[in-house]
Amino acid sequence: MARNKLRKFEEISAFPNVIQSPLEALHGEGFGMKGRWGETHFGNQAPVVLELGCGKGEYTVGLGRLFPGKNFVGADIKGARIWSGAKQALEEHLPNVAFLRTRIELLPHFFAPGEVSEIWITFPDPQMKKTGRRMTSAHFLRMYARLTGGKGTVHLKTDSPFMYAYTREIVRINRLPLTAETEDLYCSRHADGILSIRTFYEQQWLSRGMNIKYLRFVCELREEYLEPDSLPEPDPYRSFGRSRRHQPDSPDLTGS
């Protein structure tokens, strides 16, 4: 396994569609493509769309196929995961798909305010005990608002009842425009086109009878974002080991 990861790290270092968190983004003069992703990397002025925590990149690649008139950047810290999507995008000759290896909280070092038109958050760890790491927390929503200039759409797809309820509440108390919501995506009118892309883990959860939830909202520019006073009920699985998630009546696989 370690040897396989080393091979992937070596390969993606030569992939033209992968940017690996260059140090100049954090020090000195800063990242050269910041504010210029379209013209510098993609060679066009099309909108830039981010997928956060993109994993193997299925969604980034799928969006790139569906929308050749937009540029898509999948961001994740795991290089071995990014390898899969980056390799596929190269094999399919998708010039509008790229990957950025970095931590999500560092994205303002790579993108200028208002440079991003949309953000996709696909099946994040709900981080039920760590608000600061929850990807729809007030901290991250403020960052998304800056990246999109307060006008861009944020999409959340999740299998987690906790993540869905928490995000819906933080959207409500901050009075953000909510343009779509469903607790059962594939039994709703929203399940077509753009939302029909399914990741590897999503297929697993669907096969186990777990509903996929979806929210679409706009992160407006605000001086302050509020956190909910109380949290939803925790999910019946822990926030780690996503491939081990199970329903309440399934055998306990967490060792608790």
Salt bridges, closest charged atoms under 4 A:
GLU11 OE2 - ARG7 NH1 2.97
GLU39 OE1 - ARG36 NE 3.88
GLU91 OE2 - LYS87 NZ 2.71
GLU92 OE1 - ARG65 NE 2.74
GLU105 OE2 - ARG103 NE 2.94
GLU118 OE2 - LYS70 NZ 2.82
GLU118 OE1 - HIS155 NE2 2.77
ASP159 OD1 - ARG245 NH1 2.48
GLU169 OE2 - ARG172 NH2 2.68
GLU181 OE1 - ARG168 NE 2.42
GLU202 OE2 - LYS157 NZ 3.11
GLU220 OE1 - ARG222 NH2 2.62
